[in-house]
Amino acid sequence: MTALLEISGLRVSYPGVDEPVEVVHGVDLVVPQGRKVALVGESGSGKSVTARSVLQLDPDATIAGSIRLGGQELVGAAPKIVRGIRGSGAGLVFQDPLTSLNPVMRIGWQIMQPLVIRGVSKKEARERGIALLDRLGVVNAAARFDDYPHQFSGGMRQRVVIAIAIIAEPALLIADEPTTALDVQVQAQVLELLHEVADERGMGVLLITHDLAIVAGFADDVVVMRHGEVVESAPVDELFAAPKHPYTRGLLGAIPRLDSDPSVRLTSVADYVDTFETVDDEPAAPAAENGAAR
Amino acid sequence: MTALLPARLRPSSSPRRAPRRRRRGVPVAERIALVVVVLIIVIAIIGPWIAPYDPYRVDLAQALQPPSAAHWFGTDVNGRDVLSRVLVGAQVTLSATGIVLLITLVIGVIVGTVAALGGRVVDEVLMRITDIGLALPSIILALGFAVALGPGLQSAVVAIAATWWPGYARLVRSIVRETRHAEFVESAVALGVSRWRLVTKHILPNSLDPMYVQVTLDVAAVMLVISGLSFVGVGAQVPSAEWGAMIASAADNVLNGWWALVFPGLAIAITAIAFNLSGDWLRVRQDPTLRDGGAR
């Protein structure tokens, strides 16, 4: 299987007070063609920074290592090449559909934009936009095409955001916590939609999330990050059945389950690893084996 | 039971108290103001044609006539019809104000945007120039221009524009700095949108709302400064029907010819108030979330 996205030895640092602060310490990650990879980890683990460095969205970040998208090296590439990748090589779905749409432009204009800036005629862009919006489950897409973002509900807006991200047919879709701002029911709909559309178009997906519950039903592979490093990387079934790293066990142990014994307390990640330890975790003996190892 | 509820929560039983359907958008005061603004602009355009007398014709026999059927606003010390001069003066004063604000807005938006997006050195240089501009008092500068270019409305316009743009540049810069970090801007970058398009379609349309308000508020302020400069003698010159110049020349005869001073003064006041009130309405209109009556 060919690798669509291949990240190796990625280091990202930001300017600090005295010296640059490195927040991602040598991450390796592969998204094979047409597969869905979930990048999970707690807040501040560097998962977003890792994913966003593919499109080099942050001008302050210093990126070292290697990021290859479809064989093309992006680290140190000319700005023109990076811009060409944005939108058509890799699309990005943002976390908050309430703030990631331009409030003064009609949603149709925003959906057509990735095509229009690539020289597609307005008429064709409009047809493709309406068709895509319709496919994404927006009722009466043609009529709503000229509405403003505030006239859409949160779930509908996230569909618009997805439409914008995939209309230029990127080979890779990066979804940065796409459902965090939505309620549980809409979360499920949006994820299912993402799953379907990705399969239809043969897109690879890199899903960034801190919610392990949505990973199981969505992803093929899981990469667990902590403190800017990858602690574990495995196919989803394997990871859930037999997590190798104590941190992963801690994460899984912290999920409430319907069949767990109500009298037994859920464990915290802190029971498995030292939360304040920054790098080089030695696997520690977990304090309790509740839930995680089953 | 219902008496316990505050009035606005009480179910209204009598048809008389049933809430009247408020027409969407423009409240009464703003609506009147808008009508006045339109009226003033129309007068500014057609003023010379509807003026009953030649505003520049001196007729000393008719000097300082009080308001009458023949001369509604009376005549000034030179026997010129005040109504005609106020009507024609609208054109002079408003076009000068408009030109000042146009120049100001263009320079302010360009300088502010470039400073906000252009990196630290560019920002520093432009903002220090802006500070210098802010430090210059427009009256003094206008006096300087009057010496250099000769006194006249053009000198006043150039002088006011030269001292007015820095405020706009600062405002635009601070708003653009905020807008460029908005998530929808980052999202546009992630789509491969060019820098030019990013600025013109994403950043500026979301940054200029406060500018429109500022412009309408400044119509009044700029008009007053133009009139003030004319009053001290470096703006519009004597025969001109500019409102400030009219007040200046009428000030000597305020006791026996108050009308020659009061009517151009009223014209300035009414125009200023009408533009200020319209500014708020314009802000509401520019915001699509308010325009369409909120979220569905």
Interface residues (C-beta under 8 A of the other chain):
Chain A: L55 L57 R83 G84 I85 R86 G87 S88 G91 L92 F94 D96 T99 S100 L101 N102 P103 V104 M105 Q113 P114 I117 R118 Y148 H150 Q151 V161 I164 A165 A168
Chain B: A182 E183 F184 E186 S187 A188 V189 A190 L191 G192 V193 S194 R197 K201 H202 P205 N206 P288 T289 D292 G294 A295 R296
